Amino acid sequence: MEDKENNTCLCGLSDRMVLACSGASDVGRISDLVARKLRDNKVRKMNCLAIVGAGIEESIEDFKKKNILVIDGCPIDCGKKIMDKNGFTNYHYIRVTDLGYKKGQTPVSDDVINVVFDMTKTFV
């Protein structure tokens, strides 16, 4: 979301951020919804992984100073690859399929979102 008057992003910055894969698969959707739940519960501020992927240097340098959790949905690891390609070395990481969920076979339900959410809260 953008503030057109000031041309600024309203995503929010904090020392504790979450960036998520928002892929087209079920586990990508779960990653995105868990990140939003972390934001809504004031556990972490959600920001845009695409900022890093687009190479927006000013934001990347600022992000490198933050405590970041990256949530990927599946072993393709798009989020992790984006972070690594842009020089990030110190971030927390979780992959939804590592929790036993299968890409293309996992219902996007409150139960699944809550289990993944509970796992992500352990990252400090």
Secondary structure, 3 states (H helix, E strand, C coil): CEECCCCEECCCCCCEEEEECCCCCHHHHHHHHHHHHHHHCCCCEECCHHHHHCCCHHHHHHHCCCEEEEEECCCCCHHHHHHHHCCCCCCEEEEHHHHCCCCCCCCCCHHHHHHHHHHHCCCC
